[in-house]
Amino acid sequence: MWKEFKEFISRGSVIDLAVAVVIGAAFSGVINSFVNDILMPPLGLLLGRVDFSNLFIPLDGQSYASLAEAQAAGAPTLNYGLFITNLISFLIIALAIFLILRAMKAASPRKETVEPDNKECPYCKLSIPVAATRCPECTSQLG
C-alpha cells in the first residue's frame, strides 16, 4: 500500500489531480480542524508542551514571546511550526484521496482481456492463426 501511495503522489495524471483538488477542497476544513484541534495538541504535549503554532525564528535578531507579538512588531519570521502543521494536513488529505481512488478503482468493472487471433511460428517467426497446427509458410509441425 505504501508503494502505491508513493506512485500516486508522484504521478501527474490530470484526472487524479482534478479529483484531488475537488476532494481536498471539500475536506480541507475538516482535516485542518482535525490536525489543529485534535492531532497537534497531544503531539505537542508528548514533545514537551510544544505549541506548534508558536514555533518560529525571528529574522531580525530580536527575541519575541510569541508569533503574534513578532508579527505585530513587523518582524520577518520563519514560521516552521505552521509549516509542520500544514504539511501534516496535506499528508492526511493526500492519504484520504489515495484511499478513495483506490477503493473506486477496486470497485470499477474489470476490462475483459481479448485473446489474440494470431500467434508467431517458433521456426519462421511469421504470424499464423492461433488454431493452426502446421505453419503454412515453413510447413513446420506446431505443438
Beta strands, then each sheet from edge to edge (+ up, - down):
strand 1: 57-58
strand 2: 77-78
strand 3: 118-120
strand 4: 127-129
sheet 1: 1+ 2-
sheet 2: 3+ 4-
end
